[in-house]
Amino acid sequence: MTPEERKIYNFGLLKLKEDEVYKWGSRVARLKENLVSLLNEPFNVKEFKMVSDDLAEAITKRDELKKQIDELRKEI
């Protein structure tokens, strides 16, 4: 792969990862709203734990993608 082809490939990969970060960010926002709404209802520990675990996973995935994006930007 030539340097020019590699640069084009990395740029496309960067855009795909940015789209994925946006999707995970939306999921994080939805889960945060869900947690707040759960606090306003009679407390259900099982449901609260499930939503908070999903939120932690989504935040971790989003942060990993952001690190990958930073690395790709250095290459471009």
Secondary structure as a PSIPRED ss2 file (coil, helix, strand):
# PSIPRED VFORMAT (PSIPRED V4.0)

   1 M C   1.000  0.000  0.000
   2 T C   1.000  0.000  0.000
   3 P H   0.000  1.000  0.000
   4 E H   0.000  1.000  0.000
   5 E H   0.000  1.000  0.000
   6 R H   0.000  1.000  0.000
   7 K H   0.000  1.000  0.000
   8 I H   0.000  1.000  0.000
   9 Y H   0.000  1.000  0.000
  10 N H   0.000  1.000  0.000
  11 F H   0.000  1.000  0.000
  12 G H   0.000  1.000  0.000
  13 L H   0.000  1.000  0.000
  14 L H   0.000  1.000  0.000
  15 K H   0.000  1.000  0.000
  16 L H   0.000  1.000  0.000
  17 K H   0.000  1.000  0.000
  18 E H   0.000  1.000  0.000
  19 D H   0.000  1.000  0.000
  20 E H   0.000  1.000  0.000
  21 V H   0.000  1.000  0.000
  22 Y H   0.000  1.000  0.000
  23 K H   0.000  1.000  0.000
  24 W H   0.000  1.000  0.000
  25 G H   0.000  1.000  0.000
  26 S H   0.000  1.000  0.000
  27 R H   0.000  1.000  0.000
  28 V H   0.000  1.000  0.000
  29 A H   0.000  1.000  0.000
  30 R H   0.000  1.000  0.000
  31 L H   0.000  1.000  0.000
  32 K H   0.000  1.000  0.000
  33 E H   0.000  1.000  0.000
  34 N H   0.000  1.000  0.000
  35 L H   0.000  1.000  0.000
  36 V H   0.000  1.000  0.000
  37 S H   0.000  1.000  0.000
  38 L H   0.000  1.000  0.000
  39 L H   0.000  1.000  0.000
  40 N C   1.000  0.000  0.000
  41 E C   1.000  0.000  0.000
  42 P C   1.000  0.000  0.000
  43 F C   1.000  0.000  0.000
  44 N C   1.000  0.000  0.000
  45 V H   0.000  1.000  0.000
  46 K H   0.000  1.000  0.000
  47 E H   0.000  1.000  0.000
  48 F H   0.000  1.000  0.000
  49 K H   0.000  1.000  0.000
  50 M H   0.000  1.000  0.000
  51 V H   0.000  1.000  0.000
  52 S H   0.000  1.000  0.000
  53 D H   0.000  1.000  0.000
  54 D H   0.000  1.000  0.000
  55 L H   0.000  1.000  0.000
  56 A H   0.000  1.000  0.000
  57 E H   0.000  1.000  0.000
  58 A H   0.000  1.000  0.000
  59 I H   0.000  1.000  0.000
  60 T H   0.000  1.000  0.000
  61 K H   0.000  1.000  0.000
  62 R H   0.000  1.000  0.000
  63 D H   0.000  1.000  0.000
  64 E H   0.000  1.000  0.000
  65 L H   0.000  1.000  0.000
  66 K H   0.000  1.000  0.000
  67 K H   0.000  1.000  0.000
  68 Q H   0.000  1.000  0.000
  69 I H   0.000  1.000  0.000
  70 D H   0.000  1.000  0.000
  71 E H   0.000  1.000  0.000
  72 L H   0.000  1.000  0.000
  73 R H   0.000  1.000  0.000
  74 K H   0.000  1.000  0.000
  75 E H   0.000  1.000  0.000
  76 I C   1.000  0.000  0.000
